[in-house]
């Protein structure tokens, strides 16, 4: 994803229009539009003001954009975008959950224990069976 595309995605995620972002960054709508369309490159000063207005660090913006990496996994980009917009406590929770998933991935299927009634499909199947009994 290009820098302009990343900035546009983050701006929209925050719910800002180009006009609102222009006001917050002391810039112009046309200038920001050209940046988002990758027709122009922002100065470092403007890039800093944009990231600050969007409440992201420059490092976070660059993490999402990663110029030259056209083969990026869209799910990874989406996850990065979501992660950097979370509150610190929610980030910690997401990291803990990711570590649990990683640990589970190292287990064989025989080692994974799921108690009855804890899978959504089981709940749905049991509800459907109950509804059929009631209908009869």
DONUKE-430368 format. One record per residue: y, z, x of N, C-alpha, C in turn; residue in one letter. Coordinates in pm, whole numbers, padded with zeros to 5 digits, always signed. Example, Ala and Ser with C-alpha at 12.3 -4.5 7.8 and 13.67 -1.06 7.14 Angstrom:
<nodes>
-00569+00780+01319-00450+00780+01230-00330+00780+01320a/-00225+00708+01285-00106+00714+01367+00003+00787+01290s/
</nodes>
This chain:
<nodes>
-00117+00000+00085+00000+00000+00000+00124+00000+00090x/+00219-00082+00056+00340-00091+00137+00429+00031+00114x/+00526+00048+00201+00620+00159+00186+00696+00148+00054x/+00741+00028+00021+00814+00008-00104+00729+00041-00226x/+00604-00003-00224+00513+00026-00335+00488+00176-00346x/+00474+00243-00233+00452+00387-00234+00572+00460-00292x/+00691+00419-00251+00813+00483-00303+00825+00461-00454x/+00794+00341-00498+00800+00313-00642+00699+00399-00718x/+00579+00409-00665+00475+00488-00730+00517+00636-00740x/+00572+00688-00631+00615+00828-00631+00733+00849-00725x/+00825+00754-00729+00941+00764-00818+00895+00767-00964x/+00805+00676-00998+00755+00671-01136+00675+00796-01170x/+00600+00847-01072+00523+00968-01095+00615+01085-01129x/+00732+01088-01068+00830+01194-01097+00907+01166-01226x/+00892+01045-01281+00959+01010-01405+01105+00969-01387x/+01143+00930-01267+01281+00889-01240+01297+00739-01260x/+01414+00701-01311+01451+00560-01313+01516+00528-01178x/+01534+00400-01152+01604+00362-01029+01746+00418-01029x/+01810+00419-01146+01947+00470-01155+01952+00620-01123x/+01854+00695-01172+01851+00839-01143+01829+00863-00994x/+01737+00787-00936+01709+00805-00794+01831+00763-00710x/+01898+00658-00753+02018+00613-00681+02124+00723-00680x/+02142+00790-00795+02238+00901-00802+02197+01015-00710x/+02070+01048-00710+02022+01160-00629+02028+01132-00479x/+02025+01004-00443+02021+00968-00301+02152+00910-00250x/+02251+00903-00338+02379+00844-00302+02359+00702-00251x/+02281+00625-00329+02253+00486-00294+02284+00399-00415x/+02236+00276-00413+02259+00182-00522+02126+00136-00580x/+02127+00109-00712+02006+00064-00780+01952-00063-00714x/+02038-00157-00687+01994-00283-00625+01930-00261-00490x/+01987-00171-00412+01933-00140-00280+01793-00080-00293x/+01778+00017-00382+01647+00080-00402+01546-00020-00458x/+01591-00106-00546+01502-00207-00603+01450-00300-00493x/+01538-00344-00403+01495-00431-00292+01395-00359-00202x/+01416-00230-00181+01322-00152-00099+01186-00144-00167x/+01185-00116-00297+01059-00105-00370+00985-00238-00376x/+01058-00349-00374+00996-00482-00378+00965-00533-00237x/+00990-00449-00136+00964-00483+00004+01047-00601+00053x/+01163-00621-00009+01255-00725+00036+01345-00668+00146x/+01367-00536+00141+01449-00468+00241+01378-00343+00287x/+01414-00297+00405+01361-00172+00461+01470-00066+00456x/+01435+00056+00418+01537+00161+00416+01567+00211+00557x/+01688+00259+00575+01720+00326+00702+01643+00458+00703x/+01627+00516+00817+01560+00646+00825+01635+00750+00744x/+01767+00745+00749+01849+00839+00672+01824+00824+00522x/+01822+00698+00473+01798+00677+00329+01655+00716+00293x/+01560+00683+00378+01421+00721+00351+01407+00873+00340x/+01477+00943+00426+01475+01090+00419+01536+01138+00287x/+01649+01079+00246+01713+01119+00120+01623+01088+00000x/+01554+00974+00005+01464+00938-00105+01348+01037-00113x/+01286+01064+00001+01171+01157+00000+01215+01296-00044x/+01334+01338-00002+01386+01469-00043+01412+01471-00194x/+01471+01364-00248+01499+01357-00392+01370+01358-00474x/+01265+01299-00417+01136+01296-00487+01053+01421-00459x/+01105+01507-00372+01039+01633-00336+00908+01610-00259x/+00912+01512-00167+00799+01485-00079+00851+01482+00064x/+00765+01515+00158+00803+01504+00299+00786+01359+00342x/+00851+01323+00451+00832+01189+00506+00686+01165+00541x/+00621+01266+00595+00479+01253+00632+00395+01220+00509x/+00426+01283+00397+00350+01256+00275+00374+01113+00226x/+00497+01067+00234+00529+00930+00194+00453+00831+00282x/+00454+00856+00413+00384+00765+00505+00232+00772+00487x/+00181+00888+00451+00038+00900+00426-00005+00809+00312x/+00079+00801+00210+00046+00716+00096+00064+00569+00131x/+00168+00538+00206+00199+00397+00232+00109+00335+00338x/+00088+00404+00450+00007+00353+00561+00020+00202+00576x/+00133+00153+00630+00154+00010+00645+00044-00057+00726x/+00012-00179+00688-00088-00258+00761-00230-00228+00719x/-00250-00131+00632-00385-00096+00589-00409-00154+00450x/-00435-00283+00443-00454-00351+00315-00590-00322+00254x/-00682-00269+00333-00817-00244+00284-00835-00099+00241x/-00725-00034+00202-00734+00106+00161-00809+00119+00030x/-00884+00225+00018-00955+00256-00104-00854+00303-00208x/-00844+00236-00323-00746+00276-00424-00767+00418-00475x/-00892+00463-00478-00919+00601-00521-00863+00701-00420x/-00871+00667-00291-00817+00754-00187-00666+00763-00199x/-00602+00649-00224-00457+00646-00241-00418+00731-00362x/-00492+00714-00472-00462+00792-00593-00480+00941-00567x/-00587+00976-00497-00612+01117-00465-00501+01173-00376x/-00459+01098-00276-00350+01143-00189-00222+01163-00269x/-00193+01069-00358-00072+01077-00439-00074+01201-00528x/-00187+01226-00590-00201+01343-00677-00191+01471-00594x/-00261+01473-00481-00266+01594-00399-00126+01637-00355x/-00046+01544-00306+00084+01585-00254+00181+01626-00364x/+00150+01592-00488+00239+01632-00597+00201+01767-00659x/+00089+01825-00613+00043+01952-00668+00118+02072-00609x/+00118+02180-00683+00170+02307-00632+00075+02355-00522x/+00125+02439-00433+00046+02486-00319-00085+02552-00363x/-00079+02637-00466-00201+02705-00513-00302+02605-00567x/-00252+02500-00636-00342+02398-00689-00402+02314-00577x/-00324+02291-00470-00378+02220-00354-00493+02298-00293x/-00474+02429-00280-00579+02514-00223-00705+02509-00310x/-00686+02510-00441-00798+02503-00533-00871+02369-00520x/-00795+02261-00509-00856+02129-00495-00933+02117-00365x/-00878+02172-00257-00948+02169-00128-01077+02250-00136x/-01072+02366-00199-01193+02448-00214-01299+02373-00295x/-01255+02306-00402-01348+02229-00484-01408+02114-00403x/-01326+02046-00323-01375+01936-00240-01479+01986-00141x/-01457+02105-00086-01554+02162+00009-01686+02192-00062x/-01679+02240-00186-01802+02263-00263-01876+02131-00288x/-01802+02028-00321-01865+01897-00342-01928+01845-00213x/-01859+01866-00103-01912+01823+00026-02040+01898+00060x/-02039+02028+00034-02159+02109+00058-02274+02063-00030x/-02244+02033-00156-02347+01987-00249-02406+01855-00203x/-02323+01770-00141-02370+01639-00097-02474+01650+00014x/-02474+01762+00086-02571+01780+00194-02704+01834+00143x/-02707+01877+00018-02830+01932-00039-02917+01820-00096x/-03048+01843-00097-03136+01747-00164-03130+01775-00314x/-03171+01679-00394-03165+01696-00540-03251+01812-00588x/-03356+01846-00513-03442+01959-00552-03372+02093-00532x/-03277+02096-00439-03205+02221-00409-03095+02252-00510x/-03057+02154-00590-02948+02175-00686-03005+02230-00815x/-02955+02346-00854-03002+02413-00975-02891+02409-01079x/-02924+02353-01194-02829+02351-01305-02893+02425-01421x/-02827+02528-01465-02881+02607-01575-02872+02529-01706x/-02969+02547-01795-02968+02476-01923-02839+02505-01999x/-02788+02399-02063-02667+02413-02144-02538+02398-02068x/-02545+02371-01937-02423+02359-01857-02382+02215-01829x/-02462+02120-01873-02425+01981-01854-02363+01926-01982x/-02256+01851-01972-02191+01796-02091-02286+01713-02176x/-02375+01637-02113-02467+01553-02190-02563+01639-02271x/-02602+01755-02215-02690+01845-02289-02619+01901-02411x/-02493+01938-02396-02416+01989-02508-02403+01884-02617x/-02375+01759-02577-02358+01651-02672-02490+01623-02745x/-02602+01618-02668-02732+01591-02731-02771+01701-02828x/-02746+01828-02790-02782+01937-02880-02694+01937-03004x/-02565+01901-02988-02476+01892-03105-02520+01781-03198x/-02559+01667-03141-02604+01555-03223-02732+01591-03298x/-02823+01663-03232-02947+01704-03298-02918+01801-03412x/-02825+01893-03389-02788+01988-03495-02724+01916-03613x/-02640+01818-03585-02574+01743-03692-02674+01664-03775x/-02778+01609-03707-02882+01535-03779-02961+01629-03871x/-02990+01750-03822-03062+01846-03903-02982+01886-04026x/-02853+01905-04009-02765+01943-04119-02756+01829-04221x/-02757+01706-04174-02743+01591-04263-02869+01568-04347x/-02984+01618-04301-03111+01595-04373-03130+01688-04487x/
</nodes>
